[in-house]
Amino acid sequence: MTGERVKRLDLAAVSSRSIEIQALMNPERMQGLGFGFALLPVLRRLYPAPEELARALKRHLTYFATHPVLAGYVLGVAARLEERRAAGEPIDDSEIDTAKRSLASPLAALGDPLFWVTLRPFAGLVGILGIVFVPSPYAVGPDLRVLLCPLLTLLTYNAVAWPYRVFAVARGYAHADRPGDILRSLDLAELNRALSRAGAFGFGVLLTAAWMTLDPASRAWGASVIARVASLAPLWIGGFIGFIGLKRWPGRGVEVGLAVLLVALLLAWIL
């Protein structure tokens, strides 16, 4: 039993280490090794004796899995429980493990649809729209807008993800006794719906931009039926692929839509 308390610098160190929680990911323990690595600054503060530190670290090297962006909330809760245990409260290993699992599962269920299914393709869409609507500053030479696409993609994704990474550990630590309040305060389902609507609007904008590249009033476009069919074929083929894709993967509308638009633009370039 020690009189040490967790300091803000310890929680900041845990937050920085949580970014690497999947660096040692493996099928047996999933993120367990990364979890123990991230929590180590707190454990060193609370358990200065090597034997106690080893036992505490071993508790957190078991199986653990949640969404990596939201893992900080579980780390904060674990840090608070370890602090209370080090102060002499009757908290055993099973209680700590139960608290971790009870929070990790709903965070994974809420985080996967938001960050993987909705935000990731939405960020890619923002990058593509940046290329579409930013004019090239050069009449000849390389088009440096290709650098804008990955930059906008990374900025868009991290603008949503990084606040959770930075503040999650401190919030989990502060509300360790009320994990339900943590889940209710995140509003992840509402954010997912908002990004889904924004993604649908963005795909509509991109489809409109693709349509605007066609020039129905030009003589070349209206010269023959074959010319008109060839011009519209990418959109028809893309629409058919989207219809089949949404029937096969009804919950992945954003990703299917992105694939459809890429196919349509590729066909338009080929034809």
N, C-alpha and C positions, 0 to 999 in steps of 0.2 A: 504493500500500500504506500502510495506517495502523495505528497501534497501539491504536486505539479498540476498546472492547468494548461490547456491547449491555448496557444497564442495565435494572434492573427497571422503572423509570419508562417506558422506551421500550416495553417489552412491555405495560405497562398501557395506554399510549396506543394501541398496536396493537389491544388487546382492545376498547377503547371504540370505535375506528373500525370494527372488524369488524362491529358491529351495523348499519352503513350500507353493507355490501358490495354490496347490491342496489340502492342508490339510483341508480346510473348504469348499470343493467343494459340491455343492448341485444343484438339478434340476432347481431351480428358477433362481439363479444368476450364476451358473457354477463356474468360478474362480473369481467372483467379490469380494468376501470377502477376498480372498487371495491376490488379486491385491491391494486392499486398505491397507491391512496389510503390504505388501512389500513396498509400496510407502510412508508409514507413516514417516520414518526419513526425507525425503525431505519436506513433508508437515509441519512437526514440525519446520523445519528450516525457511520456508518461511512465516508461519502464526503463530506467537507466541501467538496471542490472542486466547483464547479458542473458542469464537464464530466463528471466521474466520477458525480456524482449523477444527471445526465440519462441517462447510459448505463445505470445500475443501475435507474432507474425504468422505462425503456423495456423492460427485460427482463420486467417484471411487469405490463405493460399489454396483453399478448397474451391470447388466448382462455383463459378459466378458468371452470370450472363445478363446483360441489359443493353439498351442502346448506348453506344459509347459517348454520344453528345450529352446524355442525361445521367451518366454514371456518377457525376459529382454529387448529386443529391444523396445517393446511397453512401458515398464516401463520407459525407458530412454527418449523416446519421450514425455511421459506424464510429466516427471519431468521437462523437458525443457519448455514445454508450461505453466506449473504452475509457473515456475520461471519468465517467461515473463509476465504472468498475475499479479503476485505479484508486479512486477516492474511498473505496471500501463498501460500496453498495452491492447487494447480493444479485449480481447479474452474471449468469453463467454463459457458457459457449453457445448452447442451443438458443438462448434468447437473442443473442447477437445475430446468429445465423438466420433465425426466423424473421427478424426485423429486416435484414438485408434482402431476403427472398421476397418478402411481402411487398416491398417497394420496387424491387428490380423488375418483377413480372409486369405490373401495370405500366411502368415506364417504357419497357420494351414494346408493349402492345400499342401504346400511344405514339412512341417515337418512330417506329419503323414506317408506318404509313405516312407520317409527316416528312421525315428527312429523306427516306429512300424513295418512296413512291411519288411524292408530290414536289418537295423542294428541289431535289437533285435535277430532275428534268426541267423544272421551271427555271432554275439557274442557267441551264444550258440554253433554254429558249431566250432568256434575256441576252446572253452572249450572241446568239444568232441575230436577234433584232438589232443589236448594236452594229453589226456588219451591214445589215440591210439599210439602216437609216442614217448612218454616218457617211457622208460623202468622202471619197478618196481625195486627199490633198494633191495627188500627183496625177498628171495626165499620162505620163509614161513611167516605167520603172515598177519596182515591187509594191504591192498593195499592203501597206503596214496595218491595215485593219484586221488582218488575220491575228495579230497580237491582241486586238481588243476583245475578241470573243472569249478566250480563256480567262483574261483579266476580269471581264464583267461577270463571267460564270463564277469565279472564285469569290469575288466581292459580294455577289448576291447571296450565295450559299452561306458564307461566313457572317454576313450581316445578320442573318437569322440565328445561326448556330452558336456564334461566339458568346453572346450574352449568357446563354445557358452554361457554357463551359466556364466562364469567368466567375459567375455568381452562385453556381449550383452548390458548391461545397459549403460556403458560408450559410446559405439558406437551409441546407440540410442539417447542418450543425445547430442552427438556431431553432429549428422546428422538429427536432428529433423525437420529441414526445407526441407530436401531432402529425404523423405522416400523411393522414388524410387531407390535412390543410395544404400540404405541399402539392399533392396531386390536383386538388381543386383550383389552386392558384395559378397553375401553369397554363390553363386554357389551350392545351395542345390541339384538341379536336376542333375548336373554333378557328385556330390559326390554320389548321389543315384545310378547312372549308374555304377560308378566305384565299389561300394560295391556290386552291383548285379553281376557284372562280377567276382569279387573276391569270392563271395558266390558260384557261379556256379562252379568255379575251385575247391573250397574247397569240395563241394559235390562230384565232380569227384574223388578227392583224397580219400575221405572217402569210396566211393564205390569201388575204386581200393583196398583199404586196406581190405575191407570186402571180396572181391574176392580172395585176397592173402591168406586168412585163409583157403580156399579150397586147397586141394592138389591133382590135377588131376593125378599126377604120382604115387600116393600111391596105394597099392593093395586094401586097404579098399574102396577107392573112386571108383575104377574101378571094384569092385567085381561083381556088378550086375547093371542092369538098374535101379532097385529101389533105390539103393544107390546113383547113379548119379542124379536121379530125386529129391531125398530127399535133396541132397546137393544144387542143383540149384533152388529148389522151392522157397526159400525166395526171391531170386533176381527176378524170374518171377512174383511172387505174388506182390512184391513191385513195379515192373514196371507197372503192371496192375493197381494197386491202384494209382500210380502217374499219369497214363494216364487219369483215371476217375477224379481224383482230379483236374488236370489242366483244364479239360473241365468244371468242376463245378466252380472253382475259378481261372480263367486265370491270374489274376493279383497278385497271391500269390505263385509264383513259388518256392521261397526260403522256405516258410513254408511248402508247400506240399512236397518238396523234403526232408526236415528234417523228416517229418512224415513218409514218405516212407522208409527212411533209418532206422529209429527206428523200424518200423514194420519188415523190412527185417532182421535186426540183432536179434530181438526177436524171429522170426520164426527159424532163424538159430540155436539159442541156444536151442529152444524147440525140433527141429527135430534132 
